[in-house]
Amino acid sequence: MVADMDLSYTDEQQFLREAVRGTLDREAPLSKVREWVLEGDAEQEPALVMAARQGWTGIGVDEARGGQGGSLLELTVLAEELGRAGVPADPLYATLLGTVLLRSSDDPAALALVEAAAEGEAVLALARTGGAPLDAGPAPDGPRTLVLGAPLARTFLDVRDGTVSTYDAASATVTPHRLIDRTRCLGDVVLPAQAGGSFAGASPEQLTDLAAWGAVLVSADALGACQRLLDLTVEYVGQRVQFGVAVGSFQAVKHAASEMLVAIEGTRAAIQYAAWAVGGDVAGASTDAWVAKSRAARMAVLVADKALFLHGAVGYTWEHDLQLLFKRAKSDAALLGGASAYEDRIADALELV
């Protein structure tokens, strides 16, 4: 019964969170992220190398296929910590989603690709636009725009008519996008005429499942960024003094911070439930994923704006770390589709219109 469900994290999931956060605190503090993404050309590869070394590329992949085991709940723990740290994670997310697409195939070549990705030896990307849900419409004949992880991908996966085709990234044309959020890794892709291989089995239902995994994963990333924005804000208003007292004692400031907290915790519950439902193949779980992404998108905008407002002028400066999390939260809100795209899906699922 749903009323009896316990969605609290297990000891293993809590250990995963502590292990990921410990690694990020040591190897990728905000000062290091700033060096990667704000000094000259944005560097995404160091974060991907770190993820492969830590075995994060294998989370969500069965141990029998070379992975670390776990499901979407474990991946949301990982994504929340990566978002909290502002670490460039798009190539990792693209690879993880690629393994979700291929995991049900019995083709030996597909299984070998999953194993290579899980072991950090293959970097995958789905040749689908990053501006809409991953199952949105047929693949275009022209360039695929804003493809998640495209600049660092080694193998592109394309889905047409129930078939997954693979393309060597070296033979594709990739145009990286330079975005305001320098932690993002997106690019336009023109695939070559000849595929390197193909696998059957990408049904519309599997694409919907893939879109649900992507929506929850990005939502968790936004959740982590927003939690860090709240933490930075609470620390700042507790130290900033005006009229002889900390500005955090002002009622208006308390109200704004409370709104941030309520938005974050409500979204956290939606994401955790969606991760459980989607990862467990519960009937109707895709709608739970759409709810999580629509809530996360609106929460990200609200929290980012209030964090910037409560920091005042210092929040606008390039030198302050707030900008890294602010931009990450805002870009997460739009990545793989914004709130309105998912709210339309919720309305369709619930027959509201």
C-alpha positions in Angstrom: 0.0 0.0 0.0 1.2 3.5 -0.8 0.3 4.7 2.7 2.7 2.2 4.2 5.7 3.0 1.9 8.9 4.1 3.5 10.9 6.3 1.0 13.6 7.2 3.4 17.1 6.5 2.1 18.7 3.2 3.1 22.1 3.1 4.9 23.7 2.2 1.5 22.2 5.2 -0.2 23.3 7.5 2.7 26.8 6.0 2.5 26.8 6.8 -1.3 25.8 10.4 -0.6 28.6 10.8 2.0 31.1 9.2 -0.3 30.2 11.4 -3.3 30.1 14.5 -1.2 33.4 13.7 0.4 35.0 13.2 -3.0 33.6 16.4 -4.4 34.7 18.4 -1.3 38.2 17.1 -1.8 38.6 17.1 -5.6 36.0 19.5 -6.9 35.3 22.4 -4.4 33.7 25.5 -5.9 37.2 27.0 -6.2 38.2 24.1 -8.5 35.0 24.3 -10.5 35.7 27.9 -11.0 39.1 27.1 -12.5 37.5 24.5 -14.8 34.7 26.6 -16.2 35.6 30.2 -15.8 39.3 30.3 -16.7 39.6 30.5 -20.5 37.7 27.7 -22.3 35.4 25.7 -20.1 36.9 22.3 -19.2 34.4 19.5 -18.8 36.8 16.5 -19.1 38.4 16.6 -15.6 35.0 16.1 -14.0 34.2 13.2 -16.3 37.6 11.6 -15.6 36.9 11.9 -11.8 33.5 10.3 -12.2 34.9 7.3 -14.1 37.7 6.9 -11.6 35.1 6.9 -8.7 32.9 4.3 -10.5 30.0 6.7 -10.8 29.6 5.8 -14.5 28.4 2.3 -13.3 25.7 3.5 -10.9 22.3 2.2 -12.2 23.9 -0.5 -14.3 23.5 -4.2 -13.1 26.7 -5.7 -11.7 26.4 -8.5 -14.2 26.9 -5.9 -16.9 29.9 -4.3 -15.4 28.1 -1.7 -13.3 27.8 -0.8 -9.6 24.1 -1.8 -9.3 21.4 0.4 -8.0 18.6 2.2 -9.8 17.3 5.7 -10.3 17.2 6.4 -6.6 20.9 6.0 -6.4 21.4 8.1 -9.5 19.3 10.9 -7.9 21.6 10.8 -4.9 24.6 11.2 -7.2 22.9 14.0 -9.3 21.9 16.0 -6.2 25.4 16.0 -5.0 26.8 17.0 -8.4 24.3 19.8 -8.6 25.1 20.9 -5.1 28.8 21.1 -6.0 28.1 22.8 -9.4 30.3 20.2 -11.0 30.1 19.8 -14.8 28.2 16.6 -15.2 26.5 16.6 -18.7 28.8 14.0 -20.3 28.2 11.8 -17.3 24.5 12.2 -17.4 24.4 11.6 -21.2 26.4 8.4 -20.7 24.1 7.2 -17.9 21.0 7.8 -20.0 22.7 6.0 -22.9 23.0 2.9 -20.8 19.3 3.2 -19.8 18.4 3.2 -23.5 20.6 0.1 -24.2 20.1 -1.9 -21.1 17.1 -3.9 -22.4 18.8 -5.0 -25.6 20.1 -8.6 -25.9 22.4 -7.6 -28.7 26.0 -8.5 -27.7 27.3 -5.2 -29.2 24.8 -3.2 -27.2 25.7 -5.1 -24.0 29.4 -4.5 -24.7 28.8 -0.8 -25.1 26.8 -0.7 -21.8 29.7 -2.5 -20.0 32.3 -0.1 -21.5 30.2 2.9 -20.5 29.8 1.5 -16.9 33.5 1.0 -16.6 34.2 4.6 -17.8 35.7 3.5 -21.1 32.9 4.8 -23.4 31.3 8.2 -23.4 27.8 8.1 -24.8 25.3 10.8 -25.9 21.8 10.6 -27.2 21.4 12.4 -30.5 18.2 14.2 -29.3 17.6 17.8 -28.5 18.3 18.9 -24.9 15.6 21.5 -25.1 12.7 19.1 -24.9 11.8 15.8 -23.2 13.9 12.9 -24.6 10.8 11.3 -26.2 9.5 14.4 -27.8 8.7 13.8 -31.5 10.6 12.1 -34.2 14.3 12.7 -34.7 14.9 15.4 -37.3 16.9 14.9 -40.5 19.0 17.9 -40.0 21.2 19.0 -37.0 20.3 17.8 -33.6 20.4 20.9 -31.4 21.6 21.3 -27.8 22.6 17.6 -27.5 23.5 16.8 -23.9 27.2 15.9 -23.6 27.8 16.2 -27.3 31.3 17.9 -27.2 32.9 15.1 -25.2 30.9 12.1 -26.6 32.7 9.3 -28.3 29.6 7.4 -29.5 26.2 8.9 -30.4 23.0 6.9 -30.1 20.1 7.7 -32.5 16.6 6.3 -32.3 14.4 5.8 -35.3 11.5 3.5 -36.0 12.2 1.3 -33.0 15.9 0.9 -33.8 18.9 2.4 -32.0 21.8 3.2 -34.2 25.4 4.0 -33.1 27.7 6.6 -34.7 31.4 7.2 -34.0 31.6 10.8 -32.7 34.8 11.3 -34.7 32.8 11.0 -38.0 30.1 13.4 -36.8 30.1 17.2 -36.9 29.8 18.7 -33.5 29.4 22.4 -32.8 29.7 23.2 -29.1 27.5 25.8 -27.5 29.1 28.4 -25.3 26.4 29.1 -22.7 26.1 31.5 -19.8 26.1 28.5 -17.5 29.7 27.3 -18.2 29.1 24.1 -16.3 26.9 22.9 -19.2 28.2 20.7 -22.1 25.8 20.9 -25.0 26.4 21.0 -28.8 24.7 20.7 -32.1 25.3 17.5 -33.9 25.2 16.4 -37.6 25.4 12.6 -37.8 27.2 10.9 -40.7 25.3 9.1 -43.4 26.5 5.6 -42.3 25.8 4.2 -38.9 28.4 2.1 -37.1 25.8 -0.4 -35.8 22.2 -0.8 -34.9 20.1 -2.6 -32.3 16.4 -3.4 -32.3 14.0 -2.7 -29.4 13.6 1.0 -28.8 9.8 1.0 -28.5 7.7 4.2 -27.8 7.3 2.9 -24.2 11.0 2.6 -23.8 11.5 6.1 -25.0 8.9 7.4 -22.5 10.8 5.5 -19.8 14.1 7.1 -21.0 12.5 10.6 -20.9 11.3 9.9 -17.3 14.8 8.9 -16.2 16.2 12.1 -17.8 13.5 14.3 -16.2 14.1 12.9 -12.7 17.9 13.1 -13.1 17.9 16.7 -14.1 15.4 17.5 -11.4 17.8 16.0 -8.8 20.6 18.1 -10.1 18.5 21.3 -9.8 17.5 20.2 -6.2 21.2 20.0 -5.2 22.0 23.4 -6.8 19.1 25.0 -5.0 19.9 23.5 -1.6 23.4 24.9 -1.9 21.9 28.3 -2.9 19.8 28.2 0.3 22.8 27.2 2.4 24.9 30.1 1.0 22.1 32.5 1.5 21.4 31.5 5.1 25.1 31.8 5.9 25.3 35.3 4.2 22.3 36.9 5.8 23.5 35.6 9.2 26.8 37.5 8.7 25.7 40.6 6.8 25.0 43.4 9.3 22.7 46.4 8.7 21.6 49.0 11.3 23.7 47.1 13.8 21.9 43.7 13.4 22.2 40.7 11.1 19.9 41.1 8.1 18.8 37.6 8.7 16.8 38.8 11.7 14.5 40.9 9.5 11.1 39.4 9.0 11.1 40.0 5.2 14.3 38.1 4.9 13.1 35.2 7.0 9.9 35.0 4.9 11.9 34.9 1.7 14.3 32.2 3.0 11.3 30.2 4.3 9.7 30.3 0.8 13.0 28.9 -0.6 13.0 26.1 2.0 9.3 25.1 1.4 9.9 25.0 -2.4 13.0 22.8 -2.0 11.5 20.3 0.4 8.3 19.9 -1.6 10.3 19.3 -4.7 12.6 16.9 -2.8 9.5 14.7 -1.9 8.3 14.7 -5.5 11.7 13.7 -6.9 12.2 11.0 -4.3 8.8 9.5 -5.1 9.3 9.7 -8.8 12.8 8.1 -8.6 11.3 5.2 -6.6 8.3 4.8 -9.1 10.3 5.2 -12.3 13.2 3.1 -11.1 10.8 0.4 -10.0 8.7 0.4 -13.2 5.5 1.3 -11.3 2.4 1.8 -13.4 1.9 5.4 -14.4 5.4 6.3 -13.1 6.1 8.6 -16.0 3.5 11.0 -14.8 5.3 11.1 -11.4 8.5 12.1 -13.4 6.7 14.9 -15.2 5.4 16.2 -11.8 8.9 16.1 -10.4 10.4 18.0 -13.4 7.7 20.6 -13.5 8.1 21.3 -9.8 11.9 21.3 -10.0 11.8 23.8 -12.9 9.6 26.3 -11.1 11.4 25.7 -7.8 14.8 26.4 -9.5 13.7 29.7 -10.8 12.1 30.8 -7.5 15.1 29.8 -5.3 17.7 31.2 -7.7 16.0 34.5 -7.9 15.4 34.8 -4.1 19.0 33.8 -3.4 20.3 36.5 -5.7 17.9 39.1 -4.2 18.9 38.3 -0.6 22.6 38.5 -1.4 22.1 42.0 -2.8 24.7 43.5 -5.1 27.5 41.1 -4.1 25.4 38.3 -5.7 25.8 39.8 -9.1 29.6 39.8 -9.0 31.8 37.4 -11.1 33.9 36.7 -8.0 31.1 35.4 -5.9 30.4 31.6 -6.0 26.6 32.3 -6.0 26.7 32.8 -9.8 27.8 29.3 -10.4 24.8 27.7 -8.6 22.4 30.5 -9.8 23.2 29.7 -13.5 23.1 25.9 -12.9 19.7 26.1 -11.3 18.3 28.3 -14.1 19.7 26.1 -16.9 18.4 22.9 -15.1 15.0 24.5 -15.2 15.1 24.5 -19.0 17.2 21.4 -19.7 15.2 18.5 -21.3 12.1 20.8 -21.3 10.8 23.4 -19.0 7.9 23.3 -16.6 5.1 24.0 -19.2 6.2 21.1 -21.4 5.7 18.7 -18.5 2.6 20.3 -17.2 0.9 19.7 -20.5 1.9 16.0 -20.1 0.4 15.9 -16.6 -2.8 17.5 -17.9 -3.0 14.9 -20.7 -2.3 12.0 -18.3 -5.0 13.2 -15.8 -7.5 14.1 -18.6 -7.8 17.6 -17.2 -8.4 19.1 -20.7 
